[in-house]
Amino acid sequence: MMIWRLETLLVLLLVLSALAVSWSVHESRRLTNEVQRLQSEHNRLQTEWGQLLLEHSTWGAYARVERMAREKLSMAQPDASQRVVVTP
């Protein structure tokens, strides 16, 4: 009777161990897929960030700002006679 209980316990532990290995492999694959997805997202966001930095520098370029000031606001560089230097 005691041997039967021991065998049943060992079989139960064996089945539980097999289930745990199966779950572990499944979870490992799921997490690997998640890591790959997140790395792809990271790369996409890095590319987008670089493009946004380039666009930001383009919009803020001095030549563009000066051209927009001339065209849209009718602004111009003051002549030397129009400049005032303020000293402390």
DRENPA-3360 file (N, C-alpha, C; in nm, 2 decimals, always signed):
BEGIN
1 = MMIWRLET = +0.08/-0.12/+0.00/+0.00/+0.00/+0.00/+0.09/+0.13/+0.00 ~ +0.19/+0.12/+0.08/+0.28/+0.24/+0.09/+0.35/+0.26/-0.05 ~ +0.39/+0.16/-0.11/+0.46/+0.17/-0.24/+0.37/+0.23/-0.35 ~ +0.24/+0.19/-0.34/+0.14/+0.25/-0.44/+0.13/+0.40/-0.42 ~ +0.12/+0.45/-0.30/+0.12/+0.59/-0.27/+0.24/+0.66/-0.32 ~ +0.36/+0.60/-0.29/+0.48/+0.66/-0.34/+0.49/+0.67/-0.49 ~ +0.45/+0.56/-0.56/+0.45/+0.56/-0.70/+0.35/+0.67/-0.76 ~ +0.23/+0.68/-0.69/+0.13/+0.78/-0.74/+0.19/+0.92/-0.72;
9 = LLVLLLVL = +0.25/+0.94/-0.61/+0.31/+1.07/-0.58/+0.42/+1.10/-0.68 ~ +0.51/+1.00/-0.71/+0.61/+1.02/-0.81/+0.56/+1.05/-0.95 ~ +0.45/+0.98/-0.99/+0.39/+1.00/-1.12/+0.33/+1.14/-1.12 ~ +0.26/+1.18/-1.01/+0.20/+1.31/-1.00/+0.31/+1.42/-1.01 ~ +0.42/+1.40/-0.94/+0.53/+1.50/-0.95/+0.59/+1.50/-1.09 ~ +0.60/+1.39/-1.15/+0.66/+1.38/-1.29/+0.56/+1.46/-1.39 ~ +0.43/+1.44/-1.37/+0.34/+1.51/-1.46/+0.35/+1.66/-1.43 ~ +0.35/+1.70/-1.31/+0.36/+1.84/-1.27/+0.49/+1.90/-1.32;
17 = SALAVSWS = +0.60/+1.83/-1.32/+0.73/+1.87/-1.37/+0.72/+1.89/-1.52 ~ +0.66/+1.80/-1.59/+0.64/+1.81/-1.74/+0.56/+1.93/-1.77 ~ +0.45/+1.95/-1.70/+0.37/+2.07/-1.72/+0.44/+2.20/-1.70 ~ +0.53/+2.20/-1.59/+0.60/+2.32/-1.56/+0.71/+2.35/-1.67 ~ +0.77/+2.24/-1.72/+0.87/+2.26/-1.83/+0.80/+2.31/-1.96 ~ +0.68/+2.26/-1.99/+0.60/+2.30/-2.10/+0.56/+2.45/-2.09 ~ +0.51/+2.49/-1.97/+0.47/+2.62/-1.95/+0.60/+2.72/-1.96 ~ +0.71/+2.67/-1.90/+0.83/+2.75/-1.91/+0.88/+2.78/-2.05;
25 = VHESRRLT = +0.87/+2.67/-2.13/+0.91/+2.69/-2.27/+0.82/+2.79/-2.34 ~ +0.69/+2.77/-2.32/+0.59/+2.86/-2.38/+0.61/+3.00/-2.34 ~ +0.63/+3.02/-2.21/+0.65/+3.16/-2.16/+0.78/+3.22/-2.21 ~ +0.88/+3.14/-2.22/+1.01/+3.19/-2.28/+0.99/+3.23/-2.42 ~ +0.92/+3.15/-2.50/+0.89/+3.19/-2.64/+0.81/+3.32/-2.65 ~ +0.71/+3.33/-2.57/+0.62/+3.45/-2.56/+0.71/+3.57/-2.53 ~ +0.79/+3.56/-2.43/+0.87/+3.67/-2.39/+0.98/+3.71/-2.49 ~ +1.03/+3.61/-2.56/+1.13/+3.63/-2.67/+1.06/+3.71/-2.78;
33 = NEVQRLQS = +0.94/+3.67/-2.82/+0.86/+3.74/-2.92/+0.83/+3.89/-2.88 ~ +0.80/+3.90/-2.75/+0.77/+4.04/-2.70/+0.90/+4.12/-2.70 ~ +1.01/+4.07/-2.67/+1.14/+4.14/-2.68/+1.16/+4.18/-2.82 ~ +1.15/+4.09/-2.91/+1.17/+4.13/-3.06/+1.07/+4.24/-3.10 ~ +0.95/+4.23/-3.06/+0.85/+4.33/-3.10/+0.89/+4.47/-3.04 ~ +0.93/+4.47/-2.92/+0.97/+4.59/-2.85/+1.10/+4.65/-2.91 ~ +1.19/+4.56/-2.95/+1.31/+4.61/-3.02/+1.28/+4.67/-3.16 ~ +1.19/+4.61/-3.23/+1.14/+4.67/-3.35/+1.08/+4.81/-3.33;
41 = EHNRLQTE = +0.99/+4.81/-3.23/+0.93/+4.94/-3.20/+1.03/+5.04/-3.16 ~ +1.13/+5.00/-3.08/+1.24/+5.09/-3.04/+1.32/+5.15/-3.16 ~ +1.35/+5.06/-3.25/+1.42/+5.10/-3.37/+1.33/+5.20/-3.46 ~ +1.20/+5.17/-3.47/+1.11/+5.26/-3.54/+1.11/+5.40/-3.47 ~ +1.10/+5.40/-3.34/+1.09/+5.52/-3.27/+1.23/+5.60/-3.28 ~ +1.34/+5.53/-3.28/+1.47/+5.59/-3.29/+1.48/+5.66/-3.43 ~ +1.43/+5.59/-3.53/+1.43/+5.65/-3.67/+1.34/+5.77/-3.67 ~ +1.22/+5.76/-3.61/+1.13/+5.88/-3.61/+1.19/+5.99/-3.54;
49 = WGQLLLEH = +1.26/+5.97/-3.42/+1.32/+6.07/-3.34/+1.43/+6.14/-3.43 ~ +1.51/+6.07/-3.50/+1.61/+6.13/-3.58/+1.55/+6.21/-3.69 ~ +1.44/+6.17/-3.75/+1.37/+6.25/-3.85/+1.32/+6.38/-3.79 ~ +1.26/+6.37/-3.67/+1.21/+6.48/-3.60/+1.32/+6.58/-3.57 ~ +1.43/+6.53/-3.53/+1.54/+6.62/-3.50/+1.59/+6.70/-3.62 ~ +1.59/+6.63/-3.73/+1.63/+6.69/-3.86/+1.53/+6.79/-3.90 ~ +1.40/+6.76/-3.89/+1.30/+6.85/-3.92/+1.30/+6.98/-3.83 ~ +1.33/+6.95/-3.70/+1.34/+7.06/-3.61/+1.45/+7.16/-3.65;
57 = STWGAYAR = +1.57/+7.10/-3.68/+1.68/+7.19/-3.72/+1.65/+7.26/-3.85 ~ +1.58/+7.20/-3.94/+1.54/+7.26/-4.07/+1.45/+7.38/-4.04 ~ +1.35/+7.36/-3.96/+1.25/+7.47/-3.93/+1.32/+7.58/-3.86 ~ +1.42/+7.56/-3.78/+1.48/+7.66/-3.70/+1.61/+7.72/-3.76 ~ +1.64/+7.68/-3.88/+1.76/+7.73/-3.95/+1.75/+7.88/-3.96 ~ +1.86/+7.95/-3.94/+1.87/+8.09/-3.94/+1.83/+8.14/-4.08 ~ +1.87/+8.08/-4.19/+1.84/+8.12/-4.32/+1.69/+8.12/-4.35 ~ +1.63/+8.01/-4.30/+1.48/+8.00/-4.31/+1.41/+8.11/-4.23;
65 = VERMAREK = +1.45/+8.13/-4.11/+1.39/+8.23/-4.03/+1.40/+8.37/-4.09 ~ +1.52/+8.40/-4.14/+1.54/+8.53/-4.20/+1.46/+8.54/-4.33 ~ +1.45/+8.44/-4.41/+1.37/+8.44/-4.53/+1.22/+8.46/-4.50 ~ +1.17/+8.39/-4.39/+1.03/+8.40/-4.35/+1.00/+8.55/-4.30 ~ +1.10/+8.60/-4.23/+1.09/+8.74/-4.17/+1.08/+8.84/-4.29 ~ +1.16/+8.82/-4.39/+1.16/+8.91/-4.50/+1.03/+8.89/-4.58 ~ +0.99/+8.77/-4.61/+0.87/+8.75/-4.70/+0.74/+8.77/-4.63 ~ +0.72/+8.72/-4.51/+0.59/+8.72/-4.44/+0.57/+8.85/-4.36;
73 = LSMAQPDA = +0.68/+8.90/-4.30/+0.67/+9.01/-4.21/+0.72/+9.14/-4.27 ~ +0.78/+9.13/-4.39/+0.84/+9.25/-4.46/+0.95/+9.31/-4.37 ~ +1.02/+9.23/-4.30/+1.13/+9.28/-4.22/+1.26/+9.29/-4.30 ~ +1.35/+9.37/-4.26/+1.48/+9.38/-4.33/+1.59/+9.42/-4.22 ~ +1.71/+9.39/-4.26/+1.83/+9.42/-4.18/+1.84/+9.57/-4.17 ~ +1.85/+9.63/-4.05/+1.87/+9.77/-4.04/+2.00/+9.82/-4.09 ~ +2.01/+9.94/-4.15/+2.13/+10.00/-4.19/+2.22/+10.03/-4.07 ~ +2.35/+10.06/-4.10/+2.44/+10.10/-3.99/+2.39/+10.23/-3.92;
81 = SQRVVVTP = +2.32/+10.32/-3.99/+2.27/+10.44/-3.93/+2.15/+10.42/-3.84 ~ +2.08/+10.31/-3.86/+1.96/+10.28/-3.78/+1.99/+10.19/-3.66 ~ +2.11/+10.14/-3.65/+2.15/+10.06/-3.54/+2.19/+10.14/-3.41 ~ +2.14/+10.09/-3.30/+2.18/+10.16/-3.17/+2.25/+10.06/-3.08 ~ +2.36/+10.09/-3.03/+2.44/+10.00/-2.95/+2.41/+10.05/-2.80 ~ +2.37/+9.96/-2.72/+2.34/+10.00/-2.58/+2.45/+9.93/-2.50 ~ +2.51/+10.02/-2.42/+2.62/+9.97/-2.33/+2.57/+9.98/-2.18 ~ +2.61/+9.90/-2.10/+2.57/+9.90/-1.96/+2.63/+10.02/-1.88;
% end
